[in-house]
Amino acid sequence: MFGYVVANLDKLTPAQKERYRAVYCGLCRALRDRFGQKCRLTLSYDMAFFILLLSSLDRTELAEEKAFRCPLHPARRRTAFVNRHTLYAADLNVLLAYSQRMDDWEDERRVTALAQAKALGKGAETARERHPDIALALDEGLKELHRLEQDGETNPDLPAAVFGQMLGSVFAIQGHPQEDSLRAFGDSLGRFVYLMDAAVDLKKDVLHEKYNPLVAVDSSRHEGILQALMAACVEGFEALPVLRDRELMENILYSGVWTRYLAQKKGEARA
């Protein structure tokens, strides 16, 4: 369920775009250095938000790496920002990506998902050894999600709550002064992401007879449900002592998280 917690680039200043991309590039390089080239394929802008948030909360500076050329974007030299939160996010990025692919395999028996999970296996195992509590929470959450999906659960709050708990465990850094607030924020964000993904995929899931938690909910209610979930998420964010890069993160939460949903609605209106 990657790809929703992203910035609306059209509403960022040039300086904000550069900083955002530098954090993303730092994560990419951390994935390469910690897990090898294959795990770079799991790269997600969602984790860039996580790095910005943690760095802002404890005033950790983003160390700038010297300009380099990216093989995928060779036209111009790039800058990467890296700190200890980047390394933590790289571990979680791999864990979440592995869990996502295994979930796809369990739900759909998609061979490509299993192959990708196997390719991530060594990196995921290393990340599990570093963060056993989080890995366990993800395993238990996926097991419960699979059960709800197999049962055809029509109450969307139940699977959304499970996914929220999973993301809450990722955000709640043990011993952090804001551990409880981070867990609550991650929980709210997870609930939103789960049902946003369901709303975006609803027509496709119905067509292919796949489980979707919103299938029994009138489509006219979907946007209202999502707005209420994001309002709770924003409330949790506002309670955190975020100072640096606040406008960039507000862009993500107030605008960026809606980009895929709005793009789909726009496409449907044109059809």
N, C-alpha and C positions, 0 to 999 in steps of 0.2 A: 504493500500500500504506500509505496514511495511516490513522490511527485506532487504532493498537495501543499506541503508547507514550504512554499517558494515565494520569492518576491515578484511583484508586478514591476518588471523592469521599465515599463513605459513611464512609471511615476517616480523613479529614482533619479537623483541628481547624478551627473557624471562621476563625482567623487564617491558617492554611495555605491554606484555600479562597480567601480574599480575595487573598492574595499570588499564588497560581497564576492566578487569573482576571485579575489586574492585569498579569501578564506576558503573558498571552494577548491582552488588550486592547491592550497596547503593540505587540505584533506586528501586530495588525489595523491599527492606525493607521500603522505603518511601511509596511505593504503599500500602503495608500492613498496615503501621501505619496510613496513611491518609484515606484510603478507605476500608480496610478490605481484607480478603484473596481472594475473587472472582476477585478483580481488579488486583491482581498479574498476572492473566492469560493474561493481556494485555501487559506484559513486553516486551520491544523491545530494541535491541541494538542501533537502530536509535537514541533514546533519549540519549544514553550514549555519542554519538558524540556531541549532543547539550549541554550537561553538560560540557564536556571538552572545548568546544568553549567558552561558556559564562564565565567559570571559568578562562580561559586564558586571556580573554579580560580585565577583571577587577581585575586580579591578586588575585582572591579569592582562598584561600587555600582549598584543599580538606581534611576535617577533617577525620582522620582515626578512625573507630570504632574498638573496641576490636574484636579479632578473635572469630568466632562463627562457628557452624556447621549448614549447610543447609540441610533440610530434603531431598531435591532432590539430593544432592551431599554429602552424609555423610562421605565419605572416608577420607576427609581431611578438616581441619579447614580453613575457609575463612575469608577475610578481606573486609570491606565495606568502601568506601569513600563517605562522605555525606557533602553537604553544602546547602546554600539557593537555589542554582540553581537546586539541586537535587529535592527539594520540588516543585519548579516551573515546572520542567520537568515531575514530577509525575502527576501533575494536567493536563498538556497538553497531556500526554500519554493516560490518561483516556478519555479526550475530543476527541482526534483523533481516538482512538479505537472505541468509541461509534459512531462517525460520519461514520467511515468505515463500521461498521456493519449495520447501518441504510441505507447507500448507497447500500450495498448488498441486503438489504430487498427491497428497492425501485426499484432496477434494475432487480432483479431476483426472488423476492418473496421467498427468501430462508428462510424457517421457522427457521432453526438453527441460522441464523444471527439475526433474530428478538428476539429469545430467549436469545441470548448472549447480545443483546442491552438492553433488559429488566433487565438482571442480573446486568448490569453496570449502570442502570438507576439512582439509588440513588447517586452513586459516581460521575456520569457525571453531575447530577444536582448540587452537591456541587461544582464541578470544574467550572460549568457555573456561579455560584454565585460569585466565586472568580475572574473570568475573563470574564465578560459579553461581552466585545468588541470582544474578540477572538472567543467566542462562536457564536456571531452573524455573524462574518465573515465566519466561517465554515458553518453555516446554509445557508447563502446566496450563498456561493460557491457551496455547494452540490445541492442546488435547480437549479442553472444554469447548473451544470454538468449534472444533470438528464434531463434537457430540451434538451441540446445538444445531449445527448445519445438517447433520445426518437426520436429526429429529424433525427438521423443517420448521424450526422455531419461527413463529410469525410476530412475536413481540420484539421489535428492533432494539429496544432498550437493553435486552439481556445480552446478546452478543456484543453490542457496543460497549456495555459495561465491562465485559471481559477484556476487550481490546484496550479499553481505557486503563484498566489495571495493569496490563502488560506495559503500556507506554509509561505509565506512572512509575513502574519499577525501574525503567530505563532512566528517567529524569531524576529520580530521588537518589542523589549521591550520598552515600552513608557518611555521617559525620559533618556534612555541610550545614552551616547555620540556617540555611533555607530549605533543608531536606524535606520537611513536611509540605511546605508551600510548593516546592518543585514537584513533589509527587502529585499534589492536587492539580497543578497546572497540567502536568503530563497526562493525567487521567482525563481531564476535560478535553485536551487536544486529541487524545486517542479516540474518544467517543465521537468527536466531530469527524475525524479522518475516516473512521470506519463507515459511518453513515454517508459521508460525502462520496466515498468510493462506491457505496451501494447505489446512491442516486445517479451517479454518472454511468454506472454499468447496468442499470436496471433493464433497459430495453434489450441489450445484448444478452443479459442473463436469461430473460424470459424467452427470447428467441432460441437459445441453446438449452433451455430447461435446466438451468443452473440455480442453485440456492441464492436468494437475495432477500435480506431481512426486511426490505421495504415493499415486497410484492403485495402485501395485504393492506398497505397504507395508501390512501388516495393520493395521487401525484400532486394534487393541489396543496397538500399539507407538507410536502417535502421541504420546500424552501423555508417555511416557517420553523420546522424542526431544526434544520441546519442553523438558522439564524439564532435560535435559542441556545443551541449547543455552543456556538461561537461566542455568544454573549457571556456565557459562563466561563469560557476559556479566557476571554479578554479580561474579565473581572479578576481571574487568577493572575494574569500577567500584570495587571495594574497594581496588584498587591505586592509584587516583587520590587526590591530597590534597584531597578534598572535605570542607569544613567547614560553610559556610553552606548552609542549605536541604537538608541531608543527609537529614533525615527525610522531607521532601517527595519527594525523588528516590527514596528507598528505597521509599516507598509506590508509586511508579510501577513500579519494577522488580520488587518483590516481590509486588505485588498487582494494580496497574492493568493491566499487560500481559496479564493473564489474564481480564479482565472479559468481553470478547466471546466468548471460547472457552467460559467457564463458563456464560454466558447461553445460548449455543447448546445446550450439553449439557443444561442445565436444561429448555429448551424441547423437546428431543427426548425427554426422559424423560416429560414430560407428554403428549406426542402419543400 
